[in-house]
Amino acid sequence: MALEDYRADAMRCNRCSYCKWIPQDRIKSWEFAKGCPSVDYRHFHAYSGGGRLVAGLSLTDGRSEITDELIDVVFECTLCGSCDVSCKVCRYDMHPLSGAKEFRHYLVDKGAVPAAYPGIIAKLRDTGNMAGAPQAKRADWAEGMGIKKLGVDTDKAEVLFHAGCLYSFNPALRNVVQSSARVLAKGGLDFAIDGDERCCGGKAYDMGYRDDFAAAAKANLEKWAAAGVKTVVSPCATCFWTFKRLYPTVAGDDYGIEILHTTQVADRLIKEGKLKPTKRVPMKVTYQDPCHLGRQGEDYVPWHGEEKKIFGQAVVYDPPRPRYNGAFGVYEPPRDVLKAIPGVELVEMERNKEAAWCCGGGGAVPQAYPDFADFTASKRLDEAQSTGAEAIATACSSCNRILGNAKAADGGTMKAIDVLELLEQSL
């Protein structure tokens, strides 16, 4: 699609400002009623989902031009999707999240991007990963763990464990990916890793660099096909979302690869009796729903149809179009894993599941707008602390990193920990 294709959405927007809040039936207090981090930070309508649609309309209609302020409006956004969920509570035919992503793609084509972006994308092009680290060190996290490697120990693998760039190269997160792999192996899952694993491309897509995403997807899909991969498991919520929601648009409707997050696999293994958490882990925990695992983690549904209007007014889709409203994301598996751990008491934040507040780690915001990312993370930690929890558990590399960094900077006592790290303590 092109930015012009969202003209109808912009014209249908009635400026209700619903995109700035969580769905109203989920609001429990004024303090935690907001849904859009950008608006809460900037206090200006242009930074909302509806505001960006209108800004795109103004630009494509020639009523405005690209400025530094417009670049900030478009890119100072975590792409968390809260606006999309709230909009779809009372509307069917609008897509503010897709429109925001298309706006980024439009500006990338014009060369109008935040100053940090060229350096980030250069790392991906030069090294095949977003960290800019030597690709030869990609699988260093697995050394000494006895994990099979494609191209070294085997040429075929039905189940592939994809660690992701952050987990592969960030020393502070190495324990998370190692715990995830050990837990799944202990549950009897037969899997291999790709020692030359390539970036999923999801971050490049969200930044607006569609060609770089397509190149990454093509390379991974070709490798999976050659290795006979049928299932891909990842501890990274962004990789999970990219493989589940974006790769079918490249591979076609016969994609045929099962995509699972590590919490889904662990939950399945516990319920099958293959993992038995028995050791007590006395801890009061709240859970952070990653945006890409939760409200954006719904199954991809292919659609080939057209928009029509009844009597030139009511919009209908023929055939009916899938409605991604966040309700069917991956919410219960990570919670069920936490509930299965003896001694763990799970308490919920007011904003949870499809109404969850973003950690601040999405949309390349930490790299381009670090102050905004810190603001968003601090807001989430305040909400987590209001529950009386000792730790905030999550299932996402970005959430782990940004919430952990915010905790350290704030000097607070809230601990950020991965769900499978907690599970391993109980095995």
N, C-alpha and C positions, 0 to 999 in steps of 0.2 A: 504494500500500500504506500501511499504518499501522504504528506501532510494535508494536501488539498482534499483527500478523501475523508478527513475528519471535519470538513466544513458543516456537514449536516449535524454532527454532534454539537458543535459550537453554537449552531443556530437553535438547536433544541434546548440547550441549557437555559433554564429559567432563573439562574442566579440565586438559587435557593440557599446556597452555602452549606448544604448538607454534607458536601465533600470534606468539610473542615472538622467534622465531629464523628465520633463512632455512632453506629446506629442508635437511634434514640431509645429503643426498648432495652438497650444494653447499658445505658447510663445509670450509674449508682451514686455518683457524687459529682459536684462541679469540678473538684480538683482533678479528676481523672476522666473527664468527658471528651477531651479533644482527641482527634484522630490523626490530624495532619501535622507532622513535625515542622514542615516548612512554614506554614502559616503561624504556628505557635512561636516560631523563632523570629519571623520577619514582620508579622502583624500587618500584612498587606494582601489584598485579594488576589493579586497576580500570581502569588506563590501557591495558590490552591489548585486542585484539579480543574475546576471550572475556569479559573483565571488563566491557566495555561492554554486551555482550548480557545478562549477568546483572544489571547495574545497570538496564537497561531493563525486564527482567522484574520486578525488585523494585518499580520505580516503578509499572508498570501493574497489578501485583497489590495495590497499596496498602500495601506493607510499608516503603516509604520515601517521601521527599518531595523536592521540588526545593530544592536548597541551592546556595550559591556554590561549594562543593566539587564538587558534581555537575556544575555548568556547566563547571568546569575539566576534569573527567574527559571530558566529551563533546566539548568544543571544542579542548582542547589536544592536537590530533592533526592530522597533515598529510594524512590520508586517502590515504596513499601506496599502500595496497592490499597491502603485504607480508604482513599477517596473512591476507588472503584467499587469496593464493597458497599459503602454507604450510599453511593449513587444508585446502585442496583437494588437497594431495598425498596425504593419507590419508583424506579425507572427500569426499563428493560433494554432500551435501544441505545444507550450511551456508554462510551468506553474511555473515560478520562485517563486511565493508566496507559492504554495502548496509544492514545493520542500524545501523551507526554513522551513516550519512547520514540514515536515517529518524529516529534519535534526535535529530539536530539539527533536523530539520523539526518534530518534536514540540515541542521546547523553543522554537523560534521562534514557534510558534502560541501558546505560553504566555507569550511575552514575556520568556523567561529566556535571555538571550544575553550574551556578553562585552560589556564597556562600549564597545569599539571598533566593534562591528557596526552600530549604528544610523547612525553617521556614514558608514560605508562604503556602506551600501545607499542612503542619502540621496543620495550622489553619483551613483549609477547612475540613480536616479529623476529627479534634477534635470537631468542632463546627457546621459544615454544612454551613459555610459562609467564605468568604475570609478576613473578618475583624478580625476574631478571637474573636468576641464579643459573649456574652451569647445569645443563640438563643431565649431565652424567651423575649428578648428586640427587637426582629425583627420588630414587628409592633408598637413599641412605637411612631413612627412618626405619626400614624393615631389616637392616643388617642384624644377623644373629638370631632372628626370630623363626627361621625355618620356613618362611613363606615362599611358595613357588613363584618363579618369575617367568613371564612369557619371553620366549626367545633365548632363555638360558636353561631352565629346568624342563620346560614343556613348550610345544608349539600350539597346543590347543587348550582351551579352558571354557567350560560352559558358564562358570560364574567368575566374573572379573570384579575385583575390589579396586575402586578408583578413589584414591586418596584426595586429590585436588591440590591446587597450587599452595594454598595457605598451610594446609596440614603437612605437605611435603617439605616445605622450606622454612617455615617459621619455627625456630627452636622452642619458643614458649608454648607451642601447641603440639609438639611432637608426642608428648605423653598421651594426648587425646587420641590421635590416630593409632598409636600403638595399643592402647587399651581396647579400642574398637576392634582391631584385628585379632587380638588375643581372645576377646570375648566370643567372637564369631567362630574362631577355630575351636575353642573349648566346647562350643555347642555342636560341633561336628560339621560345620559348613566347609565344603571342599571348594576352595577358591584360589585364584592366582592374582598377582599384580603385574602391571606392565612397568618394567624397569625404565622404559623410555616414555612413560605416560605423558600425554600432551594435555595442555589446558583444555577445559571443556568449551571455552569461548563465550560462556554466559555473561561474564563481566564486560567483554568487548561489545556484546550485543546491547547490553543496557547502557553502555557509554555512547552508543550510536554507530559503532564501527561494524556494520553488518557484513562486509566482505571478510573481515578478520574472523568473525564468528563462523561464517560459512566455510572458511578454509579449515578451521579447527574441527568443525563438525564432520566435514568430508574425510579428514585424516583419521579421526577416531572411528567413524563408521566403517571405513575400509579395513582398518586393523581388526575391529571386532568381527567383521565378516570372515576375514582370513583365519582368525583363531577359533571360529565357531562359537562365539560368545552368545549366550541366550539370556543371561541375566547380568545386570550391572548393579553393584551395591556400592553406595558411597556414604561416608560420614558427613559430607559437605552438603548443606541444604541448597546452595547455589548450583552445584554440580547436579544434584538430584533434579532440581527444577529445570535446568538446561536440557538434560537428557530426556526428561519426561514431557516437557511442554514445547521445547524448541526443535529438538532433533527430528520429530515427526514431520515438521514443515520442510525439512531438507530431504529426509529419507522417503517420504511419501506415506500414504495411508497403510501400506503393508509393512510398517516399521518393524513390528514383531519382537522387539527387545523388551524384556521385563526390567523396569527400573525400580529399585528399592532403596530406601534409606536404611542405615544401620539400625535405627530404633525399630523399624518395622520388622527387620529380620530377628533382632533380639527378642522382641515381643512374641513373635511366632515360635522361636525356640523355647522360650519359657513356657508357653502354653502347651507345647508338645512334650514338655518334660525333659528336654535335652539340655536346658540350662536351669539350675536349681539354686537360686539365691537363698542362702541359709544364715550367713553371718549378719549380725545386727549392725546397722549403720545408723546410729542415733543422730538424726539431723532433721531439722525443720526446713523444708525446701519449697521454693516457688518455681514455676516453670515459665521460661520465656519462649513463646511461640515464634520461631523464625519465619519471616515473611514468605520466603521461598518454599518452605516446607508446609506452612499453614495455609493462609488464604490464597497463595499462588500455587499450592501443591496439588490442585485438583487434576484429575485425569484429563489428558488431551482428547478432545472429541473432534474428528475431522468434519468440516462443513463445506459443502459446495452448493451454494444457492444464491438467491438474490433478494434484495429488499424491495418490497412493494408497498403501495399505499392504498387503503380502502377509501374510495371517494376522495382521493387526493389528500387525505388527512391522517387516519390511523395507520401507523407503520406495522407491517407484518413481514415475516421472513418465510420464504418458501424454498426448501422445507424449513421447519423451525430451527432456529439457530441455537447452539449451546450457550448457556448462560453461566458464565464463571462468576459466581457471587461469593466465593470463599467458604461456603458452608461445608464443602466436602473435602477440605484439605486434610493433611495428616495431623490429627489432633490427639486421638486416643492412644496409639501405640507408645509414644514416649511417656505419656502419663501412666499407662498400664505398667510399663517397665518400672517406673518410680514406685508405684503402689505395690509392686511385687517384692521390693527390697525391704526386708524386716528392719524396723526401726525408723524408716523414713516417713515423715509426716508431710504430705503434699498440701500446700495451701495455695489458693489461686489469687492472682492479682485481679483488680476490678476489670481491667482491660485484658481480655484473653481470647484465645482462638481467633476467629475472623476479626475481632475487635481489638486485637493486641496492638500495643504501641511498639513501633520499630525500635531496634537497639541503636540505630544510627550508622550501621556499618554498610548499608547497601548503596547502589548507584554510584560507586566510586567517590562518595562524599568524603570519607576520611582522608583521601589523597588530595582532593580538590578544595574542600571546605572543612578543614579539621575542627575549627571552632564550632561549627554547626553540628558536626558528628558528636563532639564532646557534650554539647548541650542536650542532644537527643538521648544519648546514653545516660547522662546524669538524671534526666527526667524518669527514665525507666528504673534506675536504681532507687530513686526516691520512692517510686511505687512499690518496688520489691521490698524495701525496708518497712513500708507501711503495713505489710502482712505479718511482720514479726519473724520472717524467715531468716535463717542463718546463711543460706546460700541460694543463688539463682542458677538453676540448672537449665541447660539449653542443648541444642543438637545442631549447631551451626558454627563453622569456623569464624565467620565474621562476628557473630554474637559473642563467642568466647573471647575473641581478641578485643573488641571495642568495649565490652562490659568489664573485662579484666583490666584494661588500661584506665578506664574511667574510675574504677574502684581504687586503683593505686594512686591516681592523681588527686582524688577527693579525700584520701586518707581514711575512707570508711572501712567497715569490717565485713561488708557483704562479699562473699566468695563466689566467683563464677566457676562453674564446673560442668563438665559434659555428662549427659545422662548415662552413657556407657562407662565413664569413669566411676560413677557411683555404683553401677551394677557390678563392675569388676571387684570392688571392695567387698561385695557380699558373696562372691563365689568361692 
